[in-house]
Amino acid sequence: MARAELQSRTILVTRPAGQAAGFCRRITEAGGEAIRFPVIEIRPVTLSEQQIQLLKSWQGFDLAVFVSANAVKYAMNHIDTSVPAPAIAAVGAKTALALSESGFQVDLVPEAGFNSEALLALPELQSLSGKKILILKGEGGRDLLTQTLSQRGAEVVELALYVRGLPKVRSEEIEQMGRQGEIHLVTVTSIESLSNLQKIFGVKGHKWLKQAVLLAGSQRIADRARSEGFREILVATDPSDESMFDAVLQWNEEYKADSHE
């Protein structure tokens, strides 16, 4: 029998289409309604022959850093598994799991935090003089890893394997539900998700959106949301399915208490 903690709660899930299933399942198993509304579309980058060769000969690096599960997914199209792999680092647990499922041993992963700052805090990455490091990532995004590792003495090469874009979605029904108060919680797990969410609804939809309760996957996302006019913001420990769902349950308990349900 399904649990009923989230009975009558409707939650907007903005994760990319291929990454929302686990979070949505947790919501529905707890009696809530999860509305899948992907605000980021992820597409592979067409690599040059030189870039493909870089991946095929990655054993020439001392360390390969994967910044996301998507980086793992698209790198696997080109990596030659018959050659020895360098040491491997993952930004978070989800990325580490994707690497393990692809048959690779993960040597470095933060125990908590699941972001660049947490990875950079590991003692193994403090002194890197003479080390060659390959960062496998998406196009654009933060350059904190590259800058910091370079400052610590490493020779760093970045390789963008995918691009994040704005998907074509129909927002009219969601906007109507939002205006009518039928969406109880909006979830976002990246700065780009927050930005795209606002682009999709435009100026016309900002009023209901910024009055909605927003669950952010990090303090960094929450700070950006606050600076952009969101009023009621909750913060999960990290953007993983587990932490986001724990934050949903905590919000629901507080919601019930405030409503005297």
C-alpha positions as CSV (number, residue, x, y, z in Angstrom):
1,M,0.0,0.0,0.0
2,A,1.3,3.5,-0.9
3,R,2.2,5.8,1.9
4,A,0.0,8.9,2.2
5,E,2.4,11.5,3.6
6,L,2.0,13.7,0.5
7,Q,-1.7,13.1,-0.1
8,S,-3.2,16.0,-2.1
9,R,0.2,17.6,-2.7
10,T,1.1,18.5,-6.3
11,I,4.8,19.0,-6.9
12,L,6.4,20.4,-10.1
13,V,9.6,18.4,-11.0
14,T,11.9,20.3,-13.4
15,R,14.7,17.8,-13.8
16,P,15.7,16.9,-17.4
17,A,13.4,14.2,-19.0
18,G,15.9,11.3,-18.5
19,Q,16.7,12.2,-14.9
20,A,13.3,12.7,-13.2
21,A,12.0,9.1,-12.7
22,G,13.6,8.4,-9.3
23,F,12.4,11.6,-7.7
24,C,8.9,11.4,-9.2
25,R,8.6,7.8,-8.0
26,R,9.4,8.8,-4.5
27,I,6.7,11.5,-4.6
28,T,4.0,9.2,-6.0
29,E,4.8,6.4,-3.6
30,A,4.2,8.8,-0.8
31,G,0.8,9.7,-2.2
32,G,1.7,12.9,-3.9
33,E,1.3,14.0,-7.6
34,A,4.5,14.6,-9.4
35,I,4.2,16.8,-12.6
36,R,7.1,16.2,-14.9
37,F,8.1,19.5,-16.5
38,P,11.7,19.3,-17.8
39,V,13.2,22.8,-18.2
40,I,16.5,21.6,-19.6
41,E,17.1,19.6,-22.7
42,I,20.5,17.8,-22.8
43,R,22.1,17.0,-26.2
44,P,25.5,15.5,-27.0
45,V,28.2,17.7,-28.6
46,T,29.6,16.6,-31.9
47,L,33.3,16.0,-31.1
48,S,36.2,16.6,-33.5
49,E,38.5,13.8,-34.4
50,Q,41.1,15.4,-32.1
51,Q,38.7,15.4,-29.2
52,I,37.7,11.8,-29.8
53,Q,41.4,10.8,-29.8
54,L,41.9,12.7,-26.6
55,L,39.3,10.4,-24.9
56,K,40.6,7.3,-26.5
57,S,44.1,8.1,-25.1
58,W,43.0,9.3,-21.7
59,Q,45.4,7.1,-19.9
60,G,48.0,9.9,-20.5
61,F,46.3,11.9,-17.8
62,D,46.9,11.4,-14.1
63,L,43.2,12.1,-13.2
64,A,39.9,12.3,-15.1
65,V,37.2,14.3,-13.4
66,F,33.5,13.7,-14.3
67,V,31.3,16.6,-13.3
68,S,27.9,14.8,-13.9
69,A,26.2,11.5,-14.8
70,N,25.6,13.0,-18.3
71,A,29.4,13.4,-18.7
72,V,29.7,9.7,-17.9
73,K,27.0,8.8,-20.4
74,Y,28.4,10.7,-23.3
75,A,32.1,9.9,-22.6
76,M,31.3,6.2,-22.8
77,N,30.6,6.6,-26.5
78,H,34.2,7.2,-27.1
79,I,36.4,5.9,-24.3
80,D,38.4,2.8,-25.1
81,T,37.9,0.5,-22.2
82,S,40.7,-1.8,-23.4
83,V,43.3,0.8,-22.3
84,P,44.2,1.5,-18.6
85,A,42.1,4.3,-17.1
86,P,43.6,7.2,-15.1
87,A,42.5,7.8,-11.6
88,I,38.9,8.9,-11.6
89,A,37.1,11.5,-9.6
90,A,33.3,12.2,-9.5
91,V,31.7,15.3,-8.3
92,G,28.9,13.4,-6.5
93,A,27.3,10.1,-5.6
94,K,25.1,10.0,-8.7
95,T,28.0,10.5,-11.0
96,A,30.0,7.9,-9.1
97,L,27.2,5.4,-9.4
98,A,27.1,6.0,-13.2
99,L,30.8,5.4,-13.4
100,S,30.6,2.2,-11.4
101,E,27.7,0.9,-13.6
102,S,30.0,1.6,-16.6
103,G,32.7,-0.6,-15.0
104,F,35.0,2.0,-13.7
105,Q,36.5,2.3,-10.2
106,V,36.0,5.7,-8.7
107,D,39.0,6.9,-6.7
108,L,37.8,10.3,-5.4
109,V,34.2,11.4,-4.5
110,P,33.0,13.7,-1.8
111,E,31.1,12.1,1.1
112,A,28.7,15.1,1.1
113,G,28.2,18.3,-0.8
114,F,28.0,16.8,-4.3
115,N,29.5,19.9,-5.9
116,S,32.8,21.4,-7.1
117,E,33.6,22.9,-3.7
118,A,33.2,19.5,-2.0
119,L,35.5,17.8,-4.5
120,L,38.1,20.5,-4.3
121,A,38.2,20.1,-0.5
122,L,39.5,16.6,-0.7
123,P,43.0,16.3,0.6
124,E,44.2,14.4,-2.5
125,L,43.5,17.5,-4.6
126,Q,45.4,20.1,-2.6
127,S,48.9,19.8,-4.2
128,L,48.9,19.0,-7.9
129,S,52.2,20.2,-9.3
130,G,53.1,18.4,-12.5
131,K,49.7,16.6,-12.7
132,K,47.7,16.4,-15.9
133,I,43.9,16.5,-15.3
134,L,41.1,15.9,-17.7
135,I,37.7,17.5,-16.8
136,L,34.7,15.9,-18.6
137,K,31.7,18.2,-18.4
138,G,28.9,20.0,-20.2
139,E,29.3,23.1,-22.4
140,G,29.5,26.3,-20.4
141,G,28.8,26.2,-16.7
142,R,31.2,27.1,-13.9
143,D,34.9,27.2,-14.3
144,L,35.7,26.8,-10.6
145,L,37.3,23.4,-11.0
146,T,39.6,24.4,-13.8
147,Q,40.7,27.6,-12.2
148,T,41.3,26.0,-8.8
149,L,43.1,22.9,-10.0
150,S,45.3,25.1,-12.3
151,Q,46.2,27.3,-9.3
152,R,47.2,24.2,-7.4
153,G,49.8,23.4,-10.1
154,A,47.9,21.0,-12.4
155,E,47.8,21.1,-16.2
156,V,44.1,21.0,-16.9
157,V,42.3,20.1,-20.1
158,E,38.5,20.6,-20.4
159,L,36.3,18.6,-22.7
160,A,32.6,19.5,-23.2
161,L,30.6,16.4,-24.1
162,Y,27.0,17.8,-24.0
163,V,25.1,21.0,-24.2
164,R,22.1,22.1,-22.1
165,G,19.4,23.9,-23.9
166,L,15.9,25.3,-23.5
167,P,13.3,22.6,-24.4
168,K,10.1,23.2,-26.3
169,V,7.3,22.7,-23.8
170,R,3.7,23.7,-23.4
171,S,3.4,25.8,-20.3
172,E,-0.2,27.0,-20.5
173,E,-1.7,24.2,-18.4
174,I,1.0,24.5,-15.7
175,E,0.6,28.2,-15.6
176,Q,-3.1,27.9,-15.1
177,M,-2.6,25.4,-12.3
178,G,-0.1,27.7,-10.7
179,R,-2.5,30.7,-10.8
180,Q,-5.2,28.6,-9.3
181,G,-3.0,27.5,-6.4
182,E,-3.0,23.8,-7.6
183,I,0.8,23.5,-7.6
184,H,2.0,23.3,-4.0
185,L,5.8,23.1,-4.5
186,V,8.2,23.9,-7.4
187,T,11.6,22.1,-7.4
188,V,14.8,23.2,-9.1
189,T,18.2,21.5,-8.9
190,S,20.5,23.9,-10.8
191,I,21.0,27.6,-11.5
192,E,20.2,26.9,-15.2
193,S,16.9,25.2,-14.3
194,L,15.9,28.2,-12.3
195,S,16.8,30.5,-15.3
196,N,15.0,28.4,-17.9
197,L,11.9,28.1,-15.7
198,Q,11.6,31.8,-15.7
199,K,12.2,32.0,-19.5
200,I,9.6,29.5,-20.2
201,F,6.8,31.3,-18.3
202,G,8.0,34.8,-19.3
203,V,7.1,38.0,-17.6
204,K,3.4,37.1,-17.7
205,G,3.9,34.0,-15.6
206,H,6.4,35.4,-13.1
207,K,3.7,36.6,-10.6
208,W,2.4,33.1,-9.7
209,L,5.8,31.5,-10.1
210,K,7.6,33.8,-7.7
211,Q,4.8,33.5,-5.1
212,A,5.0,29.7,-5.2
213,V,7.0,27.7,-2.6
214,L,10.4,26.9,-4.3
215,L,12.6,24.0,-3.2
216,A,16.2,24.6,-4.3
217,G,18.8,21.9,-4.5
218,S,21.5,24.0,-2.9
219,Q,22.1,27.2,-1.0
220,R,23.7,28.7,-4.1
221,I,20.5,28.1,-6.1
222,A,18.4,29.5,-3.2
223,D,20.5,32.7,-3.1
224,R,20.0,33.2,-6.8
225,A,16.3,32.6,-6.5
226,R,16.0,35.1,-3.7
227,S,18.0,37.7,-5.7
228,E,15.5,37.2,-8.5
229,G,12.4,37.8,-6.5
230,F,11.3,34.4,-5.2
231,R,9.7,34.9,-1.8
232,E,9.3,31.5,-0.1
233,I,12.4,29.3,-0.6
234,L,13.3,26.0,0.9
235,V,16.8,24.5,0.6
236,A,17.7,20.8,0.3
237,T,21.1,19.5,1.6
238,D,22.1,18.7,-2.0
239,P,20.3,18.2,-5.3
240,S,20.2,14.3,-5.1
241,D,16.8,12.6,-5.3
242,E,17.2,11.5,-1.7
243,S,18.0,14.9,-0.2
244,M,15.3,16.6,-2.4
245,F,12.7,14.1,-1.2
246,D,13.7,14.5,2.4
247,A,13.2,18.2,2.0
248,V,9.8,17.6,0.4
249,L,8.7,15.5,3.4
250,Q,10.0,18.1,5.9
251,W,8.1,20.9,4.0
252,N,5.0,18.8,4.1
253,E,5.1,18.3,7.8
254,E,5.5,22.0,8.3
255,Y,2.8,22.7,5.8
256,K,0.4,20.4,7.7
257,A,1.3,22.0,11.0
258,D,0.8,25.5,9.7
259,S,-2.6,24.5,8.2
260,H,-3.6,22.6,11.4
261,E,-4.4,19.5,9.3
